[in-house]
Amino acid sequence: MFQDKYDVIVVGAGHAGSEAAAAAANMGCSTLLVTMNLQTIGQMSCNPAMGGIAKGQIVREIDALGGYSGIVSDKTAIQFKMLNKSKGPAMWSPRVQSDRMRFAEEWRLMLENTPNVDFYQEMVAGLIIENNVIKGIKTSLGIEIKAKTVVLTNGTFLNGLIHIGEKQFGGGRAGESAAYGITEDLVKLGFESGRMKTGTPPRVDGRSLDYTKMREEKGDDKPHKFSYLDSSKPLIHQKSCWMTYTSETVHNLLREGFDRSPMFNGRIQSTGPRYCPSIEDKINRFADKDRHQLFVEPEGWNTVEVYVNGFSTSLPEDVQFKALRSVEGFEKVKFFRPGYAIEYDYFPPTQLKHTLETKLVDGLFFAGQINGTTGYEEAASQGLMAGINAALKVQERDPFILKRDEAYIGVLIDDLITKGTEEPYRMFTSRAEYRTLLRQDNADERLTPKGFELGLASVERLIRMNHKFNEAEKMVSFFRETSISPEEANPVLETKGSSPMVQSDKMYKVFSRPQIDLEDIVLFDKVKEYIAVNNLDDETVEQAEIQVKYNGYIEKERNNADKLKRLEDVRIPDNYDFDKIKSLSYEAREKFKKIRPVTVSQASRISGVNPSDISILLIYMGR
């Protein structure tokens, strides 16, 4: 059936579990992926899309390290958009609309073609733990499977409870049962658990919609892609999304069901995602708004199923149906299934180390929604990091931890470990203090060498990354060294409202003007010739543009990061006795004892810790 003992067992095969299994296996570990349903590996439980603001940066980081999410997203995309393109490159965020069925299929095929991965379909009902060391798992059939490390990626399945109006029933996802037993095992060991909530909108029949009443949302004219590998290609043909709005009529119809809403009648008491509220929550909290956007997203190339983004709800199905039929373009809508809310168990992530290994049980790792996060991308990145660190632990190698100035993944994990979360955590660019360094375009430069050292990123990735940045550097030198005459430059400058030149100047200086962008500079014959002779692709040319136009911002942020590294290098011993520092504030002392920060820099980011506490800590540590 399977081997006697595995290096790594991954429980759950969503985005976190799939990345964890791929990472551990590709690093040479025997890996077992256990899930309740092998037909739903990599399932998109909510919206059929990957990426978005800050999330797109995370997908590119996963890809740069050698993970699979970017490749799967490219292969199954039906639309691509680079969001925030009107802003600086620190804000550019790639997003794809995905074919839901093909996405899950591609994940399964990639995992099946990954050496060292075994699969088993069954519910994991408990853990085998001896003297606070993980030894394996127990299934619902009573089978025990031994392992050196275990990664839990249970998503919304731990004691999952689905709500639709006044009806509630156990389940981890529509049509799938919840998982029982693991929470109880962990709580007995001393883990703290909590409950969170998320929700999803109705899925409807696209044939019943009137798209002439909606605004078409097309993909980019020149679509990019997620993966840095040449093996994945940008889309040639794309499928449109659509946009419509709710109205005061829709809101009034929804309000009629509030007395039967589990959100308002007390049935749901757990916390939902603040930045992705249900439609009833939106009209309750923002009563002054007479309409809200709804994005009408196709679920794939060939299916008629449509996802109604912005209409997440747990109201009774008759209320959902009646209200949605009052939305413009939805007058004759037919439901495939109603929206619902789901409550599930999570474990406050302050109980973890930066490796995502638990502090209480050696060799046990948590990744994804079990840590209080929301979103495919956040889950996938945690799965990748947990899989990497589980493999490194088995191989008795040093752990792999990303710092806040190295990756959004580093920001995400540090936020969770240091601050914890009492609501579903979602990544935003504003959470990263070094976002000019953490751009989507340079994730390969930041992380591919690290992925290569781990044994995850291929030689092909490393060669491609080095070539791209070497060629971009040469192009920047070309701009610095090459002059351009007023006769050549002024026609372009005038069309962009930029002051005309009176004498020849270096192209670098012209390109640095705020009104001039890449589309303008490639109009110059010298630049066209340089690109053609050197056979440069769009990604390399774009990288050169960023280095020219944003060099000052990038250098300033890099200097700031270097200054703060002083505190990052001051390590706190594992069993440091904070009680002996009597001059610390009570809150700081208690937080330090609970979270056990590993550096003074991490200690400074803990909620409730003041600068004076850090000064006192440094004095006691002889700094």
Secondary structure, DSSP 8 states (H G I E B T S, - for coil): ---SEEEEEEE--SHHHHHHHHHHHHTT--EEEEES-GGGTT---S-SEEE-TTHHHHHHHHHHHT-SHHHHHHHTEEEEEEETTTS-TTT-EEEEEE-HHHHHHHHHHHHHTSTTEEEEES-EEEEEEETTEEEEEEETTS-EEEEEEEEE--TT-BT-EEEETTEEEE-SBTTB--B-SHHHHHHHTT---EEEEEEE--EEEGGG--GGGSEEE---SS---S-SSTTS---SS---EEEEE--HHHHHHHHTTGGG-TTTSSS--SB--TTS--HHHHHHHTTT-S--EEEEEE-SSS--EEEEET----S-HHHHHHHHTTSTT-TT--EEE--EEEEEEE--GGGB-TTSBBSSSBTEEE-SGGGTB-SHHHHHHHHHHHHHHHHHHHTT-------TTT-HHHHHHHHHHHH--SS-B---GGG-TTTTTS-GGGHHHHHHHHHHHHT-S-HHHHHHHHHHHHHHHHHHHHHHH-EE-HHHHHHHHHHTT----SS-EEHHHHHTSTT--HHHHTTSHHHHHHHHHHT--HHHHHHHHHHHHTHHHHHHHHHHHHHHHHHHT-B--TT--GGG-TTS-HHHHHHHHHH--SBHHHHHTSTT--HHHHHHHHHHTT-
